[in-house]
Structure formats: structure tokens, C-alpha cells
Amino acid sequence: MEDDKEILEAFKEEGRQDYAFNLLVRRYSRDLYWRIRRMVFDHDEADDLLQNTLIKAWKYLPDFREDCKLYTWLYRIAVNETLNYLKSKRLKTMFTLTGKEKTLADKFTADPYFNGDEIVRRLYAAIDKLPPKQKIIFTMRYFEGMKFDEIAQVLKQSTGSAKASYHHAYVKIQKFLEDHD
């Protein structure tokens, strides 16, 4: 991709790293933000995760081997940041004394930009119950329409494993929706 080439060449030139980073941010921030947002549902959390992703990308850009597209590499960082966040959030929720942490689905439906109906709210509640990795795989496939081999590449796992995780997530969501009808 031409943009990737310009970004990487500018990064390698002495004194043009800031320019390269600004190009990277302008080119990829919006798409990364919305992909993260679909996984965490909350604007502030998505914004924080995007910032963490961009900081890590900047830190590790010298190690980028160019064996994949720059966006794939950035997306992999974003997914890992999101996965770590979801895991820690899940642990915090399990160990709260009140057990009344606001769920991601509640936060999403409370968002002033949410205009969905009851079935959408239930779908997000079901997705929120999934284990972090299944949540991410389901989101990548269902909302973003990614192919299983693309998901596998981003998550560095086999295509079969991505398919199995998606299937398990689908079954759990279907059961949740049936039980909460």
C-alpha cells in the first residue's frame, strides 16, 4: 500500500519520525478506533485503548518486519490491547465486593449515540457475557465481516481455532437470547 510505504520510509529517515507518526495517526486512527469500540462498546475506553495502541506502535515500529500490511500489524496491537483490557476488566468484576459493576452492554446502550432497539440491547448483553477472546473473534467476524483466515492472522492462531471460537461464541449468544426472550 502506498500510504504504508510513505509512512515507513519517512520513519526511517533521520528527522522525519514525527511526520511519519502523524501520517500513521491520520491514516489509521479512525478505523482502529471503531474496531476497538465494537469490542468494548464505550467511547472513553475505546479512546484510551486507541492511545495505548498508537503508543505501542510507535515504540515498536523499528521492529516492524514488513511481513504483513502495516494496518494488520496495528490491528494486531489493538486487538491485544483490547484483549488484555477485557481480561483485566473481567477479573476486576469477578472480585468486586458489590458485584454490581456496570456491564459493557449497559454502558453501550446508555451512550447517547445508541439508537438500537431491545433486540440489539440483548445482543450486546449476550456478547458481553462471552470470554474475551470469543468476544473479539465474534466481533471481528459478525460486525466487521472479516474472513476466518484474516482473524487467524491478526490473532496469530490457526484458522480452525478462529472458526471454533466463533462457533462457540455463536452458540452461547444464541442460548443467551433464547433464555432471555
N, C-alpha and C positions, 0 to 999 in steps of 0.2 A: 504494500500500500504506500502510496506517495507520501501521505502525512507521516507515516511511521519512519520512512527514510529521512525526511526532513528533520523530524524530532531527534532521531538517533545521531544523525550527522552533526546537528547543532550541539548536542550534548557532548560529543567527542571533541569539539573544537574548544580550544582554550578561550575562556571569557564569554562563551555563549550558553553556558549551562542554564542560567536563569531564563534566557529566551526559550530554550528547549523545554524547560519545565512549564513555562507559561503556555506554550503550544500544546503540550500534553494535557494540561488542565482544561484549556479551551476545547480541545478536540474530544476528550473522553469523559469529563466530569458529569455532564447531564445524563448520559446513558448509564454510567456506573451508578449515579445517584438513584435512578429509577429502578435499576435492577436490585440494588440493596433495599430500597424502600419496599419493594414487593415481598421481600423476605422478612423485614422487621415491622412493617406497617406504620411506623412512627417517623414523622419528619425529622425531629431533633436527633433521634438515634441514627437514622439513615445519614444525616448530615455529619454526625460525629464519625461514623464508620467510613464515610467517603474521605474525610480528612485523614483518618488513620491510614486508609488505603493509599492515598496520594503521598503521604509522608514515607510509608514503607517503599512505595515505588521509587521515590526519589533516592532513598537510601540505597536501594539495591539495583538501580538502573545500571551502574557499572558492571554488574554481574549478569545482565540480560544477555543470553546467548544467541538470540535471534533464531531459535529453532521453532518458534511459533510466532504468530502475529503479536504485536505489542498489546493490542486490546485483549487478546486471550490471556496473556501474562497478567495484565492489570486486573482482569475479571477474576482470575485465579486468586490474586491477592485479596480482592474484595470479598470473594466467597469465603476464603479462610478467615478473614477478619470477622465476617458476619457469623460464620460457624462458631468461632471462639466466643463471640458475644452471646450468641443464643445458648451455648453450653453454660456459660457463667451465669446468665440470667436464669436458666433452668435450675441451676444449683442454688442460687440465692432464693428463688421462690420455694424450693423444697425445704429450705432451712429457716424460713421466716417464722417467727413465733405466731403471728396472726394468721398466716396462710391466706391473706386477703390481698395479695399483690394484684394490681390491675393487669389483666392479660393483654397480650399484644392485640388480640382481636377487639377488646374493649377500647383500647387506645385508638385503633384504626377507625372504628365506627364512630368514635367521639370526635374525630377530625372534622372540622367544618367543611372540608372538601369532599367528604364521603357522602355519596348520594345513592347508595345502594339500598336494596330492599331487605326484607327479613331473610330470604334465602342466601343472599350474599353475606349477611352478618353471620349466619350459621356456617357457611362455607369457611369463612375466616376463623371462626371459633374452632372448627374441625382441624383446619391447618395448624392452628396454634397449639393443638394437643400433640402434634407429631414430634418425634425426636428431631433434634436439629438437622441432622444430615438428610433425613427423609423430607423435612420441610423445605430444605434448599433444593433438593432434586425435584420434588413435586412442583415447586415454584418455577424452576428453570424449564421444566417440560410443559406444564399446564398453562402458565401465564406468558412465558416467553417463547414457547413453541420450539425450544431447542431440540435437536436430534440427540439420541442417546449417546452416539459417539462423540458429539461435542461436549455433552455433560461429562462424559468419562474423561475427556481430555482436560477439561477445566479442573476436575476434582482429582485427576491423576489416579483413576481406578479403571477397572475393566468395564466394557460396555454392558456385559451381563450383570455386573454388580449394580450399575446405574438402573438397568431395567428392573431388577429385582427390588431395589429400594423404592422405585416409583410404584411398582405394583403393590408393595406392602402399604405404602402411603395411601394409594388409591382405595384399597380395601378398608383401611382404618377410617378414612374420610367417609366412605360410603356407609360404614357401620354407624359412625357418629351421627350422620344425617338421618339415618333410619331410626336410631334410638332417640333422637331429639326432634322428631317430627311433630 
